[in-house]
Amino acid sequence: AEALQDSPLFAHVDDRELQLAIDSMAKAEFPKGRHIITQGEQFQDSNFYFIAEGACTVLVDGREIAMLKAKECFGELELLYSQPRQ
């Protein structure tokens, strides 16, 4: 919960809304080097990922474009708009 509160995405959310978000999340751990989502793929189950600890690399067309760290997130476009991974 603390990591979410400190995140820019959830900074302006009240305690009740934050708890609703927490209750709808499931913890997942990924080993180093594992692909979490793949560019251009659309899944039946849309997932939003919040990085509580660690980091992940963002690749577009096979090139590294970003490194996401703790308190950052991804997957929100698929969740909100049903858009393919970009």
DAZIPE-V126702 format. One record per backbone hydrogen bond with DSSP energy under -0.5 kcal/mol. NH is the residue of the N-H (numbers start at 1). CO is the residue of the C=O. Records with the same first field share a line. If there is no record, write none. Layout:
BEGIN
NH: CO  CO
END
This chain:
BEGIN
5: 1
6: 2
7: 3  4
10: 7
11: 7
13: 10
18: 14
19: 15
20: 16
21: 17
22: 18
23: 19
24: 20
25: 22
34: 31
40: 85
41: 38
46: 44
49: 74
51: 72
52: 50
56: 68
58: 66
59: 57
60: 63
63: 60
65: 58
66: 58
68: 56
70: 54
71: 51
72: 69
74: 49
79: 75
80: 76
81: 77
82: 78
83: 77
85: 41
END
